[in-house]
Amino acid sequence: MNAVVRGPGLRPVDLARLVGVSTQQIRNYADAGVLPPAPRTPSGYRRFDERHRGALLTYRTLAAGYGWDTARSIMQAVHAGDLPSALALVDAAHAMVHEQRRALQATGEALEAVAVQDPGDPASSRAGMRIGEVAAHLGVRTSALRVWESAGLLAPRREPGTGYRRFGPADVRDARMIIMLRQGRYLFPQIRLVLDGLRRTGGSDALRAAIAQRRAELTGRARAMLEGAGRLNDYLASLAARPPGTEPAGREATVRSAQVRGPARPGPG
């Protein structure tokens, strides 16, 4: 059971104003273990303190880099006293970004090589390859080629009369690029821009721009993760230095702090 407290403390609305969410969202955070357990007043209302304020800011900062689900799991592990699991989640997220960066580098190098190839690939005759032949040649399913055609990424010509697809050398090259871009986690709209740029200019400027954008996104996420990890480290240090319930905080101090900081951007969480 939660302890009963008297005297000053922080209400759910004080924490809600701090980050720009509803009071119900603060209660949800407390119930989910994102915040440490909160004592209650004699009338049954939760009373939060600086630990809860620190936990809330830590969670929101973590979410900016690690995502809401991972941030929630990290805070739940911390408040369950399972620091190794919390740090394992942090390590796994950093490892994933590292792998995505390596994959992006490999994708960029491979795509550059494909983009400068002569579309006259000897593997496909001028008459064109049928869909099954292309699928076997590239190691994909025919259903994938059909999906890409439906999405406007491929436009093989059709045989008069039969309507069978015929993939020319440029179609095969584009299909190969789609495979590599999908492996690099590119979405269809992004792939379409790359292919349109390649077809329009005959060069790989659009490809380079897409890779540069993705690289910038990874850099931004890594920076956000670094900030979140720093906030988490500070929060863990505060927990070690101040046992629960030893330093209640008044509402006015937190409201003043929120006014100085400004409300954080609201998010789903």
Sequence and secondary structure as in RCSB ss.txt:
>XXXX:A:sequence
MNAVVRGPGLRPVDLARLVGVSTQQIRNYADAGVLPPAPRTPSGYRRFDERHRGALLTYRTLAAGYGWDTARSIM
QAVHAGDLPSALALVDAAHAMVHEQRRALQATGEALEAVAVQDPGDPASSRAGMRIGEVAAHLGVRTSALRVWES
AGLLAPRREPGTGYRRFGPADVRDARMIIMLRQGRYLFPQIRLVLDGLRRTGGSDALRAAIAQRRAELTGRARAM
LEGAGRLNDYLASLAARPPGTEPAGREATVRSAQVRGPARPGPG
>XXXX:A:secstr
   B  S  B HHHHHHHHT  HHHHHHHHHHTSS    B TTS B B HHHHHHHHHHHHHHHHH HHHHHHHH
HHHHTT HHHHHHHHHHHHHHHHHHHHHHHHHHHHHHHHHTS S  TTS TT B HHHHHHHHT  HHHHHHHHH
TTS   EE TTT  EEB HHHHHHHHHHHHHHHTT  HHHHHHHHHHHHHHSSSHHHHHHHHHHHHHHHHHHHHH
HHHHHHHHHHHHHHHHS TTS    HHHHHHHHHHH        
